[in-house]
Amino acid sequence: MANRTSLPEGLRPGTVLRLRGFVPDKAGRFHVNLLCSEEQGADAALHFNPRLDESAVVFNSLEQGAWGREERGPGIPFQRGQPFEVLLIATDDGFKAVVGDAQFHHFRHRMPPARVRLVEVGGDVQLESLKIF
């Protein structure tokens, strides 16, 4: 069951989303989607997708039902059975993903972050907190 948090104001440069959670022992993959509406098949300005089954973290966007070009971060900073903290920081030109203490990947905007209305977290993950500041 996905966890959804509304962002009625959208995102602007400087907005930080801090996710804290736990990766279950048998986790395959989970995702964080920054969606542009509540509707089914909504555009996603960012799809952040740790794949423990592939030892990869995939970044992408979804526009009018079509996925963009996948980008992959360097390796996988998530481990089964371990807690994690992720910061997704909106900048002028993209989203900066920080995992633990290290910048992990910079995903350039493919659509204006002001369009984002919803954060969705789902898949094999226990979300402890999502803070937006």
N, C-alpha and C positions, 0 to 999 in steps of 0.2 A: 504494500500500500504506500503510495507516494505521499510525501509531506509537502503541502503547498503553503506558501506565504505570499500575501499580496503586497505589491509595491505600487500603490496608486500614483505616486509622484514620478515613477520611473527612476532611472539611474542617472547620475551626473558624475563628471570627473571628480574623483576624491571619495566617492561612495565606497565603503568597504563592507563586504559580506564575510562574516566570520562563522565558519562551520566547525563545530566540534562533534566528534562522533567516535564510533568504534566499528572496526571491521570484523564481522563474525568469522569464526574458524573455517567455515566452509564457503566463504564468499567467492563468487565468480566475478561479478562486476556491479558497479553502482554508478549513478549519474547525478549531476546537478545541472538543471536546465534553467536558463534565464529566458522566460517565455514572454511574447509580446501581447498575449491575450489569454483569456480563460478557455477559449474554444479548443475543441479537439483538433489536433493537427496544426496548432498555432506555430507561427514563426518562432524560432529560437535564436536569440542573438548570440548565445553561448551554450554549447553542449559540452560539459566537462565530464569525462567518462573513464574513471580508473577501471582497468580490466585486469584483475588479478590472474584470470585464466590465461591472459596473453602477456603478462608482465609489461603492460604498456598503459599510458594515460593518453587518451585521445581527446582532442579539442576539435569542435566543428560548429557549424551553424546550419540551421534549417530554414529555408526560405521558399515560400509557396509550395510546400510539400517536397522540396528537393534538398538533399544534403549537399553541402559545399565540399571543398577539398579538406580531407582530414589532415590535421597537424598532430604530431606526437611529441610529448615532452621527453626529456632524457631519462629513460629508465622508469622504475616505479617506486615512489617513496612511501607506498602504503604496504602494510603487512597484515596478513590474517591474524586475528586474535590480538590486535594492537589498537590503541586509541590514536586519533589523529586530530590535527587542526589545520584547516585550509583557510587562507584569506584569498578572496577574489576581489581585486581592487580595480575599479573603473578609472582609467586614465583618459587623457585627451584622445589617444589614438588606439586604445585597445583595453583588454583586460589582462591584468598581471595576476598570475596564480602563484601564491607563496604557500609552500607546504612545510610545516615545522618552521625552521628559521631561514630557509633558503628560497630565493626566487626560483621558480621551477620552469615557468614558460610565460611568454607574452603573446597573447592572441589578438591580432589586429581586428578592430571593429569592421564588420561586414554590413552592419546596419546601425542606425543611431541608438545608443544605449538608452536614450530618453523614451524609446518605444517599449522598453521592458516593463511589464506589469506584474510579473509573477516569478517567484523562485520555486522550483519543484525539485525535491530530493527523493530519489527512489532507488530500488534495486537492493542489493545485498549490503545493507548498511544500517547501523543503529545510530540515528541522529540524536545527539544529546542537546545541542543548542544551535540556533541560527540567530546571529545578531547582525543588525544592519546599522551602520553609523558612518 
